Amino acid sequence: MAKASSVRRLPSGRLSYNGETFPGFNKVQRTPGQRKKFKVLAKKGEDVKKVTFGDPDMSIKKDQPARKRSYCSRSSGIKGANDKFSANYWSRRMWDC
């Protein structure tokens, strides 16, 4: 975990953190060709952390209510459902749980 002061704003308006660029704090973006499907630069107070989540081989079919109900009930018991620095928080947010 790092402090927000270690993040710098680029002339384009994007954020640079450890050699990677992000659209902003707490904004999810895809990571093509990586081990995870999404990444986000999470900010909680003055603390900042890069969080990666999602299986790149998995396709999300949110239009099916049964799948959404099943995922939301499974993931609710996983630690970190309310912590911005956990992958579970961002996965649940993508599914609107």
Backbone torsions as a table, in degrees:
resi	resn	phi	psi	omega
1	MET	NA	139.6	-178.3
2	ALA	-125.5	172.6	176.7
3	LYS	-91.4	155.4	-179.1
4	ALA	-61.0	-22.8	-179.8
5	SER	-68.4	-16.8	178.5
6	SER	-81.7	-4.5	177.7
7	VAL	-98.3	135.2	177.9
8	ARG	-121.7	147.8	-179.6
9	ARG	-87.3	129.4	178.7
10	LEU	-85.4	161.0	178.1
11	PRO	-57.9	-26.9	179.1
12	SER	-75.0	-10.2	-178.7
13	GLY	98.9	-12.2	179.1
14	ARG	-78.4	167.8	179.7
15	LEU	-105.0	143.2	176.7
16	SER	-114.5	128.0	-179.1
17	TYR	-143.5	118.2	179.9
18	ASN	52.2	40.6	177.0
19	GLY	81.5	1.9	178.4
20	GLU	-113.0	151.5	178.2
21	THR	-108.8	147.2	-178.9
22	PHE	-134.4	150.3	179.5
23	PRO	-70.0	-24.1	180.0
24	GLY	169.4	179.8	176.7
25	PHE	-73.5	141.3	175.3
26	ASN	57.9	33.4	176.0
27	LYS	-120.9	119.9	-176.3
28	VAL	-75.4	141.0	174.3
29	GLN	-140.1	153.6	178.5
30	ARG	-75.1	153.6	177.6
31	THR	-126.3	84.3	-178.2
32	PRO	-65.5	136.9	176.6
33	GLY	75.5	15.1	-179.2
34	GLN	-107.2	178.2	179.1
35	ARG	-76.4	-21.8	177.5
36	LYS	-121.2	159.5	-173.2
37	LYS	-83.5	-33.0	-176.2
38	PHE	-132.8	158.9	172.2
39	LYS	-143.0	156.1	179.6
40	VAL	-149.7	143.7	173.5
41	LEU	-95.8	96.6	-175.1
42	ALA	-82.4	138.5	178.6
43	LYS	-128.8	128.7	178.1
44	LYS	-133.2	104.0	-174.1
45	GLY	69.4	-122.2	177.0
46	GLU	-99.8	-1.7	-179.2
47	ASP	-89.8	143.7	-178.5
48	VAL	-132.3	141.1	178.2
49	LYS	-151.4	139.9	174.1
50	LYS	-84.8	127.3	179.9
51	VAL	-119.3	126.8	175.2
52	THR	-112.6	144.4	-178.1
53	PHE	-158.0	162.1	175.3
54	GLY	95.8	137.3	177.3
55	ASP	-83.7	121.9	-177.6
56	PRO	-65.7	-19.5	-179.8
57	ASP	-89.5	-6.2	-176.1
58	MET	-93.8	135.6	174.8
59	SER	-103.1	138.4	-177.7
60	ILE	-95.7	126.0	178.3
61	LYS	-120.3	78.6	-174.9
62	LYS	-72.8	-12.0	-176.5
63	ASP	-75.2	-5.5	179.8
64	GLN	-103.5	108.9	-175.1
65	PRO	-59.2	-32.7	-179.7
66	ALA	-65.4	-40.3	178.4
67	ARG	-64.8	-42.3	-179.9
68	LYS	-63.3	-47.0	178.6
69	ARG	-58.6	-43.4	-178.5
70	SER	-64.2	-47.3	-179.3
71	TYR	-64.5	-45.0	-177.9
72	CYS	-62.6	-39.3	179.3
73	SER	-71.4	-37.3	177.9
74	ARG	-65.8	-44.1	-172.5
75	SER	-82.4	-12.0	-178.3
76	SER	-67.6	-27.2	-178.7
77	GLY	-87.6	-5.6	-179.6
78	ILE	-78.9	139.6	179.9
79	LYS	-59.2	139.9	175.6
80	GLY	94.0	17.0	-178.3
81	ALA	-63.7	-22.0	-178.9
82	ASN	-118.5	15.7	-177.9
83	ASP	-108.9	119.1	-177.7
84	LYS	-61.0	-19.6	-178.7
85	PHE	-90.8	10.4	178.9
86	SER	-110.6	147.5	177.9
87	ALA	-66.0	-33.2	179.9
88	ASN	-61.4	-40.1	179.2
89	TYR	-57.3	-48.2	-176.6
90	TRP	-72.7	-34.8	176.7
91	SER	-64.0	-44.7	179.0
92	ARG	-63.6	-35.6	179.3
93	ARG	-67.0	-37.1	177.9
94	MET	-64.4	-32.9	179.6
95	TRP	-89.0	-0.6	-178.3
96	ASP	59.4	43.9	178.7
97	CYS	-81.0	NA	NA
